[in-house]
């Protein structure tokens, strides 16, 4: 399996097929970005689902963790074919996916029965209480079995949860330094604490700017040959295959679970910002797993929504919203989305839809989720809960719950009228002293490049 740049022309893509062009999975993890600034994409999407669709009884007898570890290993091995990571796929997944990812059916006596069953896929049971734990822990585990030729520098721009997950995954890893860049004043207080409470080999930089500014700094650093001569430079954002591929695992598992239960392909409603999590679902669907329509639930940042409505994509300035982790005006993974559909707008929108949710609708959705389903949800999950109400038909609907509501207590607690219990791991982090540097964009660039 080879990986190519998302910016290759169709002609160059055809020439690369079957040639020695491209790099393997391991090298793509280490390099992060292609030399032309594009994102690495697989030369083809392997069909991983077929064997699992014929193993109903053995699948259902596995525990939740075992399902994710074993299905995950088959996915990783397929993409890592030909690299040294192919043989270690299972051990990497066992190490990284050592927590439950429950799929909960929602029921209510106060809302009229819907045409379909509604489920909540809870991705926040990892050590930093957000879905980013899956990709970050996988990346750290995978790199742990690859010998470093020189000191590693892990760079990550974050709009909320990514930085904390990466810090937790790489904390005290030998020969590894981590620099987290986040937009000052644009993450929740508890999210900021998660970014700044580590010390040791973790640095947190509060940048005067938006998430898109932080992301641009990271991309400039990744393109710096001078910096690469000093360190092995690793990207831990969703531009990394080490984040994207493992995030496809929980979509594969949830879709199998519901297919064996209902005989139907499931629809997934995903809180969407930089599009890494959303594209991971599309990759799982392309691998043959029983996934139907995918709904991208965006906040007021409408670049992707407008693309699906008009066929035109325009980069936008970032708008600050309640769902801060989705405050992205120029989503990097849009390149991968286009690549998956060959740039064909009609094909892209044939089984994918995008919608925008306002702050007022987020607040109302938090209230209704608690009232109707007794679920306390974060503002990002609230976007997806709102979008799910638009769906008709019998196929199961899975709302993807990306973060624990306790990270957003100042918004959520007044709306639900009570205190939210803080997960133990998060509570422990909140006790630690913060260590952070305040930098301008220019200062951050000069420090790195």
N, C-alpha and C positions, 0 to 999 in steps of 0.2 A: 504494500500500500504506500503510495507516494502522495505528498502534499505539495500543492502549488499555490501561487499567489492568486488572490481573488481579483487582481487587476490584470491578469493575463487576457489578451484578446481571444476571441473564439478560435482564430486561426492558430495562435500559439498553443492554445489548450489542446487542439487536435494533434499538433505536432508532438506535444509532450506525452500523449497517451502511448504507453508501451515503450517509451524511450527511457534513457537514464536521467531525464530531467526530474526535478522535484527532490524532496528530502523525505526521510522517514519520520515516524511519529516522535521518536526520541529527540531527534534534531529539531523538529518543529517546536517541541516544548521548550527547549533551551533557547532557541532564537527568538521566539515570540512573534516577531513581524518579519515578513518577507523583505528582501532587499529593496524592492520598489515601493515599500510602505504599505503594501496590501496585507490582508489577513490570510493565514494559511487555510486552505480548504482541501478536502480529500479529492483525489482524481475521480473517485466514484464512491457511492454510498453502498456499503455491503448489505446484503440481506441477512440480518441476524435473527429475525423473528421466527422464521419457518420452523426450526427445531423446537423452539419453546411452545409454539402453538400446538404441537403434537405431544406435549408432556404435561397435560393438565393435572393428573394425579400427583406426580412427583413435585410439580411446582406448588400445588396447594398444600403439600405436607411440609414445606419449608417454613421456617420462621420468617418474620418480616425482614430481619437483618440478612438472613441467608438468601432470601429472594434477591435483595439488592446486590449482595456480594456476588452471587453466581450469575445472575443475568448481567450484572455489570462487568464481570470478568469476560463473558462472551463478547460483549460489545467492545471492550477495550482491546481484547486480543485481535478482533477483526480489524480495528483501525491501526493497531500496532504491528500488524503482520509484516515480518521482515526486519523488525527492529528488536533490540535486546529486551524491550519491555513486554514483548508478546508472551514469553514464558513466565513472567512474574505478574501477569495481569490479576490472577486470583489473589495472591498474597497482598498486592497493592490495595485491591478493593476490600479485602478483609480488614486491613489496617485502617483504611480511610473511612469505610462505611460501618462503623461500629456503634451506631445508634439507630433507633427506629425512625421510620418515615411513614407514619400511619395514614391510612385512607379511611376517613370517617363519613358514614352516611348521615346526612342531616335530616331530622324529622321534626315536625311541628304540628301542634293541634290548633294553631291560631291562623294558619294560612291555608287557603283552599288547595287541595291536592293538585300538584302540577302534572303535566303530561309525562315528565321524566323524573328519575331519581336525581337528587343533588348530593354531591360529595365534596368533602374538604380534604385536600391533600396537604397535610401539615409538614412543611419542610424545615421547621424551626426547632427541632429537638436536638440539634447538635450543640457543641460546647459554647458557641457564641449566639445561639438563638436566632439564626437566620439561614436561609437556603444556601447562602454563600459558603457555608461550612463544607458542603459536599465537594464542590470544585476545589476549594482551597486545600482541604485535607488530601484530596487525591493528588493534586499537584505536588504538595510537599512529600507525600509518600513515594510518588513516582520518581521525583528527583533524588530521593534518599537512596534509591538503588542504582543511581547513575553516578559514577565517580566524577567529582569536580576536578577539573584541570587547574583551576585557580579560584580565588575567593568568589563567592556568588553574591550578587546584589539583586535583591528582589524589589521591583518597583511596582507600586499599585496606586492608582487614582481611585478615590472612593466618593460616592455620593451618600454614603451612610454605613452599610453593613459589610461591604467587601473588605475594607481595611481591617476591621476587627477580626474577621474570619481568617484572613491571611496572617495577621499577627499571631493569632492563636495557633495556627497550623505550623508556622515556622519559628515559633518562640524557642530560643536556645538551640536551634539547629546548628551544628558545627559548620564553620567556614561560610556562614550565611548572614548577611546583613539585610534588613528590610527597611525601606523608606515608604511611608504612607503619606500621600498628598490628599488633603480634603479641603473643600471650600469653607473658609472661616464663616461661622454663623449660619451655615445652611444644612447642618445636621442636627438631630435632636441631642439634648444634653446627655442622655445615656449612651447614645451612639458615639458621641465625641469621647466620652469616658472610655469606651471600649477601644478607641483608636489610640488613646494617649496613656493607658495604664500599664504599659508593659516594661519599658526600659530595656536593659540588657542589649540585645542585638536589634531592637526595634526602635526606629525613629518616626515621630509623627510631625508632619509639617502642615500647619494651617495656612492655606494660600488665600491671598486677597483676590478672589475671583470666583468663577463658577466651576462646576464639575468638568465642563467641557474644557476650561482652561487647564485644570489639573491633568486631564487626559492628554492634552496637547503637549504639556511638559514631558510627560512620560514617553510619548511617541518620539519627541525630539531626542530624549536620552537614549532610547532604544536604537535610534538611527546613528548615534555617535560612535564612529570607529575608534576615536581616541579613548572613550570610556570602555569600550569592549576590549581594548588591549590590556586594560588594567584588571578587569573583573569579568566573570561569566554573568552576563546580564540577563535577568529573567523577568518577564512580564507576568503579573498575577491577576491582571484584569481579564474580563471575559473575551478580550481579543486573543487570549491564550487558548490553544486547544486543550490544555490541561484543565481548564475550567469548563469548556463547552462540552466535550465528550462525556465526562462523568455526569453532567447535569441531564443528559439524555436518559440516564439509567432509571430515574424515578418515574419518568413518563412511560417508559417501557414496562416497568413492573406494574404500575397502576392500571395501564391499559389491559395487560394480561389478566390481572385480578378481576376486572369488571367484564372482560370478554368471557372468561370462564363462568362468571356468574349470570350474565344476561344474554350472551351470544351476540352482543352488539359492539360496535366500535364507539369509544367514548369521545366526547367533546371536552376540550380543555380551555378554561378561561384563565389567562395568565396576566398578572400585573407586569407591565412592560415599560422599560426605560431605555437601557443601552442595548436591549434586544438579545443578550446572550442566552437568558433563560428561555425566551420564546423560540429562538432559532434551534436550541437544543431539543425542544418538542418537535419541531419540524424535521430535524435529523432523525429522531426516533420514529416518526411517521414514515420517513423515507426508507428506514431500515425494515419496514414491513410490519411494525407493531400496530395493533388495531386501534388506531387513532383517527378520528374523523375531523370535524371542523376544529380549528384553533382560533380562539378569540383573543386578540391583543388588547388588553385594557390599559389605556394610557391615561395620564392625568391631563392637565391643560397644555402640556407640551405635545403639539399635534403634528409634528413633521411626518411621522409614519402614518397617522390617521389620514392625513391629507393625501399621502401617496396612494393608499388603498382606495380612496374616494375618487381621485382625479388621474392617477397614473403619473403625476409629477412629484418629484422629491426635491425639497428645498431645505437647506440647513437653516436652523432658527437660533435665535438667542434663547438661552434657558430661562424658563419661568419658574419661580419658586412656588411650591405648593405644599399642602399637608403631606403628600406622599413624596417626601424629599428624595428617597433613593431612586425615584423614577424621574427626577428633574434633569432630563437630558434633552438638549435641543438638537444635537448632532450625533445620533447613536452609531457607534463604531460598527456594530454587527449588522447594520443595514447592508453592508457589502456582502456579507455571507447570505443574507436573505435573498438578495438579487441573484447571487450565484446559484443558490438552490433551485431557483425557478428560471435560470438562464436569461434573466433580465426581462422575462415575459410577464407583463402586468396582468394580463387576463388569466394566465396560469396561476400567478401568485394569489389572486383574489378568488379563485375558483373554490377553494376550501379553507380560506383564511379571511378573517375580517378584523378590522381595528376600530376601536371606539374611544372617545374621550370622555373623562369624568371630571366634573368641576369640584372645587373644594366643598361647596355646599352639598353636593351629591355624596361626597365622601363622608361628610358628617352624618347625613341622613342614613347612609348605608351602614355605618357603625352602629347607629341606634337601632335600625331594623334588624340587623344581624343578631344583636343581643335580644331584642324583643321577640323575634320570630323563631330563632334557632338556639338561643341561649349560648351564643358564641361571641366572645370578645375578640374582635379582629383588629389588626393594625390598619393604618390608612391605605396601605398598598393592597392588602387583601380586600379591603372595603371597595376599592375600584373594581376588582374582579367580581365581587358579590353583586355590585350594581349592574355590571355588564351581563352577568349570567341571567338576569331577569328578562333580558331581551330574547332569550332562546326559546324556540318551540320545538315540538317533536318528541319522540320516545327515547332517543339515544341518551344514555347517562351523561350528566354534566358534572365535570370536576373543576371546582374552583381551587386554584393554586394559592395556598397560604404561605407567604414568603418570609414573614418575620413575626416574632412574638410581640404581642401588643404592649408588653411591659416596657418596651423601648420608647414608647410614645405616650407615656402616662399623662403628660400635661394636656394632650388633646383628647385621649380616649376616656380617661377616668371621669371627667365631668359629663361626658355624653352617656356613659353607662351607669353613672351614679354610684360608683364604688371603687375601691382600691383593686388594683390588679396584682396578683401574686407574682413576685419576681423569681424567675428560675434561679436555682442555687448557684450555677456557674456565673451568671450575670451579676448576682448579688455580691459574689466574691470579688469580681472585677471592680465593682463600684466603690469598694472600700480602699482601693489602691490609690496612691498619689498620682497625679497627672504629670506627664513630661511632654512638652510640645514646644515647637518653634514657630513663630509667626513670620511668614515670608511673603514678599511680593512675587509675582510671576517671574519677573526678571531675575530676582535673587535666586529663585528655585532653579531656573535654567542655568545660571552661572555656576551654581553649586554642583550641578550634575554634568553639564556639557562644557 
